[in-house]
Amino acid sequence: MKSRGLSEFLGEVIGTFTLILLGDGVVANVGLAPRLASPAYNWNTITIGWAFAVIVAVYVSAGVSGAHLNPAVTIALAVKRGFSWSKVPTYILGQFVGAFLGALGVYLVYMEGLQAAGMPNVWCTGPGSVFGQAFWGGTGGGSVGAYSLVNASIAEIVGTAVLLMGVLASGDERNLGLKFNMGPFLVGGTVLAVGLSLGGPSGYAINPARDLGPRIFGALVGTQGLFDGIYWLVAPVIMPIIGGILGAVIYDALVTAQLPPKKD
C-alpha cells in the first residue's frame, strides 16, 4: 500500500470509527438510559445522534480520504463519478476496520451497562436490535409488529438512494453550491431525514460497514442472534449497495442533466 493509499485507508478508518463510536453510542445511551427514565429517550434522540455522528465523522476525515465512510458511497462513486476502482478495496477495508473499532469504543464506554443488560444488540439493525425490545423490559406500546425482509430491503434501497442524492448534492457546484465547507451538514441532515422518514422498517443501516462491522464485534462479545437467518446479509449489506448506485443514477439523470452549464 503506497503512502497515499495508506493515508486514505487511515482516513476511512478514523472517520468510520468516529461514525460508529457516536452513532452506536447514542443507541447504547438510549437503550441503557443511564441518566433518565426510559420514556425520556425516543427515536428522535437516536436519529439526531446519528446525524451528528455523520457530521463529525465527515469533518474529521474528509481532508484525508474524502470521507466516504460507507461502501455504498464508495461503490456508487466508482460507478458514476470516476472514483478509481483500484482504490475501492482499500476504502472498504478501512471502513470495516473503523466500524469494528468504533463498536469496540462503544463497548468500552458502556461496558458495565451492557453486561448488566445481558449484552443486548446496540450494534446493528434488524431482528434483535433495541428497536424491537427495549432493555428496560417492555415492548413498544402500539407496535404494529415486525416488517418482512422484503419490506426492510425496499426501505434500505430507497433510504440509501436518498443518501447518495444528498451526498452528490453536497458537493455539486453546479447545483446550489454549499459554501464554507458546509457539505457535511447536508449529508448529516440527509441521514437525519432518512432516519425520521424512512428508517422504521429496517432501522436504516444504509451502510454495509456500519452494520456488518459492529455486528461482527457484537457477536464476539456475546450478543446473541446477530447472524441468525439471512437478514444480516440481505437488507443491511446488499441492498444499500444497490440503493447507492440507484441514487447516483437518479441524481445524474434527473438533476445533473438538467442543471445549467457552470459559469466561468
N, C-alpha and C positions, 0 to 999 in steps of 0.2 A: 504494500500500500504506500504510494508516494506521499510526500509531506502534505500536499494539498488535499489528497484523498483522506489522509488521517485527520486533518483539521475538520473536514466536512463530516466525517464519521463522528468525531468527538462533539461537534456542534449538534448533531442529531441526538447523540446520547444525552447531553446535558439538557437540551430542550425538551426531549420526551420525558426524561427523569423529572424535570420541573412540572411538566403537564400532569403526570400521574401522581406525583407527591401531593400536589394541591387538589387535583381532581378526585382521586380516590380518598384523599384526606378529608374532603368535605362529606363524602359518603360515610366514612367511618364516624365523623363527628356527628352527623345526623342520626345514624343508627344507634350509636352508643349513648348519645345525649348526655355528655358528662357534666354539663353545666345547668341545663334546664330540663324540665319535664318534656317528654317526647312530643306532646302536641305543639310545642314551641317551634319545632322544626318541620319543614314540609318540602315538597317537590321544588318549590321556588328557591329554597336555600341551596339545593343541590345544583339546579341549573345555573344559578348565579355564580356559585363556586366554581363550576366547570368553565363558565365563560371567562372568568378572571384567571383561571389556571391557563387557559389558552393564551390570553393576552400577555401574561407574564412570561410564559414559555417562549412565545414568538419574539418578544423583545430581547430575551436572554440570548437566543441563538440565531436570529435572522442574519446578523452580520457575518457569521461564520459559515453557515450552511444554507441559508435561505429559509430555515425553519419550516421544512416540510412536516416533520413530526408525525407522519401518517403515511403508510404505504399506499393508501388510496390516492393521496395527493401526489406522491412521487410518481406513481404509475400513470396517472392522468396527465401530469406534466410531460412525461416521456412520450405519451401518445399524441398529445395535442400542442405542446409548447416547445418541442425540440430538446427537452432535457435528455442528456446523454444516457442511453440505455446501459452503458458501461458503468455508470455511477449508481444505478438502481440497486444492485445488491448491497453496496456499501451503505447507502442511505437506509435501506430497510433493516439491515443488521443493526445499525446504530439505533434505530427506532425501537427495535425489540429489546436490545440491551438496556436502553434507557428506561423503557416501560417496566422491565423486570426490576431494575434497581429502584425505580420510583415506588413500586409496590413494597420493596424491602424498607424504604424510608417510612412509608405509612405504617408498616408493621412495627418498626422501632418506636415510632411516636405513640401509637395506640396499643402497644403490646399487652399491657395488663388488662385493658378493657376488652380487647379481642379474645384473650384467653379466658376471661371471666364469662364472656358470652358464648363460649364454645367454638371460637374461630369461625364466625359467620362469613358469608360472602360479601365483602366490601370491594372485591377486586374487579368484578366483571359483570356483564349484563346477562339477561336471560334467566332461566329457571334457577331458583335458589338465591337470587340476589335480594338485597334488602327491600326491594320494591315489592317482592312477593309476600314477605312476612317480616314485620318489624322485630328488632331484637328485644323490645320490651314486652313481647309475648302475645300481642293481639294482631289479627289481620286487619287490613284497612277496611273501615266501615263503608258500605255501599259499593264494594268492589264488584265488577261485572265478570270476574274470573280471568283466566289466562288467555292470551292470544295464541293462535296457532303458529307453527313455524313458517307457514306461507305468509300469513299476515305480518309477522315480525320481519320477514325477509323483504317484503314490499316496503315496509317502513324504513328499513336500513338503506335500500336503494334510493328511495325518494329523499331521505334525510341527507345522505352523502352527496347526492346530486345538488341539493341546495347548498351544502357546504362548499362544494367546488365552485359553484357560481359566485358565492361570496368571496372565496379566495381569489378567483380570477378578477373579479371586480375591484378588489382591494389594491391590486397592482396595475390596473388598466388606466394608463394616462389618457387614452382617447375617450374614456368614459368620464365620470365626474372628476376623477383625478384627486385622490386624497392628498392632503398637504401635511407637511411637518411630521412625517413618519407616523401617521395615524392609522395606517393599514391594519395593524394588529387589533385595533378596537373594532373594525368592521368584521374581521374574522371571528373575534370573540363574541361580537353581537350576533353573528350568524349562528354560532354554536348555541347561544342562549335562545335564539328564536327556534332553532330546530328542537332543542330540548323542551321548550314550553309548548310548542305547537305540534310536534311530530314524534316526540320521544316516548309516548306511552306504550305502544305495542311491544317494543324491543328494548327499551332503556337507552336508546340511541348511542350505540357503540361508535358508529360512523368512522371507525378507525381500527383496522385489524390489529395493529401493535398495541393500541390502548387496551384492547380486550384480551388478546391471547397472552401477551407478556405477563400481566398481573394474574391471569388465570393459572398459568404455569406456577408462578410463585405461590399463589393461594393453595394449590394442590400440594405443594411441597411442605407447607407449614400446617397442613391438616384440615383445610376446608373441604368438606365432603361434597360429592356430586357434581363437581365442576366440569367433568368430562363425560358425564352420563349422556348417552344418546348422541345424536349428530348435530344438535343445535349449535354447539360451540364453534363448529367449523363453518356452517352454512350462513346463518344470519349475521354474525359479527365479523366474519373474516372474508368470505367470498363475496357477499352482497355489497359491502362498501366499495370494493374494487370495481364492481360493475357500475355502481351508482356514481363513483367518481369519474369514470370515463364518460358516462352518460351526461353528467353535469357539464363537463368540459365541452362535449359535442353540442349540447343545447346552447351553452353560452356563446360559442362561436357562431352557431347557425342563426340564432335569434337576437344576439346582441352585437357581437363583433362585426358581423357582416352588415349591420345597419348603422354603425357609427360613422360620423363624417370623418374625412381624412384628417390626420393630425396636422395641426398648423405648425409651420416652421418658426 
